[in-house]
Amino acid sequence: MIISKTPLRVSFFGGGTDLPEHFSRHGGSVLGTAIDKFVYISASRFPSELFDYSVRLAYSKVENVKSVADIEHAPAREILKINNINKDIEISISADLPSFSGLGSSSSFTVGMLKAIKAYKNEHIATNVLAREAIRIERDVLKEAVGFQDQAFAAFGGFNIIEFSGQDRMRVERVSLSADREQELKSHLMMFYTGITRKAQGIEKTKIANIDSLSVRLTAMRHMVDDAHTVLTSQASLTRFGELLHSSWLEKRQLASEVSNSIIDEMYAQAQSAGAIGGKLLGAGGGGFMLFFVPPECQPAVKIALARYHEITFNINAAGSTIIHS
């Protein structure tokens, strides 16, 4: 049995500038981190001649099909087709956190599935190729309105600035932090689940349709990547990082009307009143997980203010997609 383990991600700054519709003309960059919450994909052989199906796929539902073409789970179907696997395989999918919640789980699945299938075929795939192939499958094969950052964080892992230019150029650069500075940042981060799951496609399509009118706002959000990086890698107070998160959230809310709603706005206001300096909804918007930057001494008050929401503790700078069993 092959098992891949692929991280989810938290994007701090620059989300939206990783859409090629924007960065091909204006450039883009994001600052974010892989976190220690994962998607797991297992792939194993089984003798299909003994069963009335050829492929078994288990996730929130179970698909037992005679042909790969009959698989309803589109990413899994296309990855198997691309890799010329037609039968005698059983695949199981599980994750530490819910899908459609702003942590890049769809791309983590694509990366993890590719990693597992290549290992299943006794093939090696380089990390940069893994990220590129996941992008190609999502954008060109599945025709999804996605950017480039999620696949890169899933494949490379780490705490990174990722820069985008031209039609498809992408450069991943590790953020160099001391262990103490990394822990200081981590100690200020809190994440809560809104309880709302949503598919990002509609929101991202709205952004793409209005990409020209959003270019000035997206460029301003890109500049915050550099400002935040300067804060992190200097002796400056991390309070500025939280203030930048707040500014970024104000910009992000203007990218599409669906990004926020009354529940999310109320949640944000409650956290601020309790001492959060800044925060943002992770992912495209509309639901999922909300990240806050909160001084440690204010965190008990924030927990009380958001008591009806589930808090998720996490670590940053997690490793990229890997095979943990073969």
N, C-alpha and C positions, 0 to 999 in steps of 0.2 A: 504494500500500500504506500502510495505517495501522499504526503500531506504538505501543503504550502501554508505559510503564515504571513499575512500581508497587513501592514498597519493602516489605520485610518489617519486622518490628518486634521490639524487645526490651522486655519489660514488667518493670520493676524492682519496683514495689510496687502493691498494691491489686487484683491479679487475682482475679476471683471476685465482687468488689463491682460489676462492670459487668453482672452478670446482672440483668435487670429484675425477676425474681422476688425479688431481694434489694433493689435500690436503690429500687424503687417504694415500699417501706415504711421503709427505713432510710437511704437515700442511699448514694452510692458515689463513689469516685474512684480513678484510677490514675495512676501516674507511669511514663513510659516514653519510648521514642524510636524513630523510624524509623531503619533502618540502611541502609548502602550495599550491600545485597544485594537483588536485584529479581526480580520476575516480569515477563516480556515477553509481550505478546499482539499478534500481527499479524493484520490482517484485510484481505483483498483480494478483488476481484471476479474471477470466471472465467465463461466462457460454458458454462453447464451443458447447453445444447442439444447440445454436442459430446461430452458424456460420458454415462455411464450412471448418474450420480449428480448430485444437486443441491447438496449441501453437503459440504464436506470439512473434517474437524477432526483436527488432528495434535497429539498430546501424547505420553504414554508409549506410546500406541497410535494407530493411524490409523483414523478412521471416515469412510467414504464412504457417504453415505446419500441416499436419494431424497426423504425427508421429514424436516423438523426433529424431528417427533415420534419418529423412530426413533433419535435421538442418545442414546447411553447416558450420556454425561457430563452429569449432571443440571443443574449450574449453567449450563453453556453452552447447553443446550437451552432452559432457562426464560428466559434473557436474550434469546436470539434470538426466542422466542415473544412475549415482552413487547414487543419492539421491532418486531414484525411483519416479521421477515426470514425468508423461506421458502426462498430458493434463491439461486444465483449468488454464493455467498460461500465463501471458503476461510480457515480460522482456524488459526493455529499458536501453540502455547503452549510456553514454555521458562522456566527459572528458574535462578538462581545456586546455590540450595541445595535439598535434598530437601524434598518435601512431607511433611506429618504429622510435623513435627519441632519444634513449639512456637514457631514464629516468625510465626504468623498467616498462613501461605501461602494457606489456603483463602479467607480474606477478601481478601487481596491479589489473588487471581485474580478474585474477583467484582468488586471495584472496578476492576481493570485491564480486565476484559472489558467492563464497562459503559462505561468511558472510551473504549475503542477503538470500540465499536459506535456510541456517540453521534457520535464523530468520523467514522466510516464513513458515517453518515447526514447529515453536515454539520450536526450539532446541538451546541450548547454545553450543558454541564451544570455548574452551580455546585458548588463543593467540598462544601458542606454538604449539598446535595441528593444528590450522589454517595454520600456516606457513608450518608445515610438510606435511599437506595434499595437499597444493598447490604445493609443491616441488614434491610430489609423482605423482600428476596428470600430471604435465608438463613433468617430466622425464620418468616416467614408463608407463603412459597411452598414452600421446601424443607423446612420444619418441622425445622430444625436447632436443637440446644440450644447456642446461642452467646450470648456477651455482645455488648457494643457497642464495646469498645475497639479491636479489630483493624481494623474497617472505618474507624474514625476515623483511626487512625495511617496506614493505607494511603492514604486520601484526602488528609489534611491534611499528612502528613509531619511533621518537626520533633521537638523534644524538648519534651514537653508534660505538664501535668497536665490530665486530662479528668475533669470532674465530671458525675455522673448523679443525677437526681432525678425525682420524679413518675413517670408512666408511661413517658415516653420523652424527657425533657429531657436535653440533653447540651451541655456547654460546654467548648470546647477553649481552653486557655490556655498560651501558650508559657512555658517556663521560661527566665528571663533570666539567662544566664551569660556571663561574659567569655570570650574565646577562650582565655585561660590556664587558667581554671577548667574549662572544657569539656575541654581537652587533659589536664589533671591527672586528671579522672575517667576519660577514655578510657585513659590510661596505666595505670590500675589494673584494667582489665577484661580477662578472658580467657574465651574460649568454646570448649568442646570438644563434639564430637559423640559421643553415647553409642553410636551405631550401631543404636539401636532406633527404628524408626518405629512410630507408632500413631495411630489415629484418636481424636480427643478426645471424640467424641460420647458414648461410654459413661461416661467419667469425669464429664463435665458433667451428664449425666442423673442420675447418682448424687448429685451436689451439689444439683441442683435438687430432687430428691425429698426431700432432707434439709435443705432451705434454712432451715427454721425453727430446727432444732437447731444450725445453723452460724452463725446471725446474730451471736452474741457474738464468735465467732472472726473472722468477716469484718469486723466493726466494728473490732476490734483491728488487723486488717491495713490497714484504711482509714486509721486514725490514723497508721500508719507512713508513709503518703504525705506527710502534713504534716511529720512529723519529718525525713524525708529531704530534703524541699524546703528546710526551714530550714537543714539542714547544707550543701546545695549552694549556697545563695544567701547564706551568711554566710562568715565567715573561719574557721569551725570546721574541725578536721582531718577529712579525708575518711575516716579510719579508722571514724568513727561510721557512715558510709554502709554500709561493709562489715559492721559489727556488726548494723545493721538488716536487711541482706539475710539474715544468718544467722537472726535472730529470725523474719523473715517466712517463711523456708523451714521452720522448725520448726512454725509455724502451718499453713502450706500442706500439710505432710505429714499433718496431721490432718483435712483436708477430706474425704478419701476414701481407702480402703485401697489403691486402684490408683495413687495419685499417685506413690509410690516403690516400689522393689523392692530386692533384695539387691545387684544390680549398681550401681544408682544410689547406694545408701547407701555401698557400698565406695568408689566413685569420689569421693564427697564427702569421706569420711574421709581418703582418700589426699591429696587436695588440701589439706585442713586441716593434715594432718601436715607437709606441705611448705611451709606458710606462708600459705595462703589464709585471709583473715579471715572471709569469708562467701561465700555463693553461693546459687544456686537453680536448680532445673530450670525451664526456660522453657515456657510454655504450660500446658495442663491437667495434664500429668504423664504418667508411664508410660514416657517415653523422649524422644527428640529431643536438643536441645542443653542443655548445662549451662553456666551463667554463673558465673564466680567473680570476687570482688574480691580482688586480690593486690597487695601492695606490689611495685613494680618490682624491688627487689633480691631478692625471693623467686620471681620468675617462672621463672628457669632451673630451680629445684628442682621447681616445680610441673610444668613441661614434662617433666622426667625422670620424676616420679611418675606422670604420665598419658601416658607415651610411647605406649601402645597405642591411645590415642584421638586422633582427628584434630582438631587445633586450627584454628579459623577466625578469621582476623583481620578486623576490621570497623571502620568509622567510624560515629559516631552523628550524629544531627541531619540525616538525609537528607531530600531534598525529597519531597513527596507525588506522587501519581500524575500523570503528564504524558504528552503525546503527543510522541514524539521523531522521528516521521517521518510525513508525510502527503502 
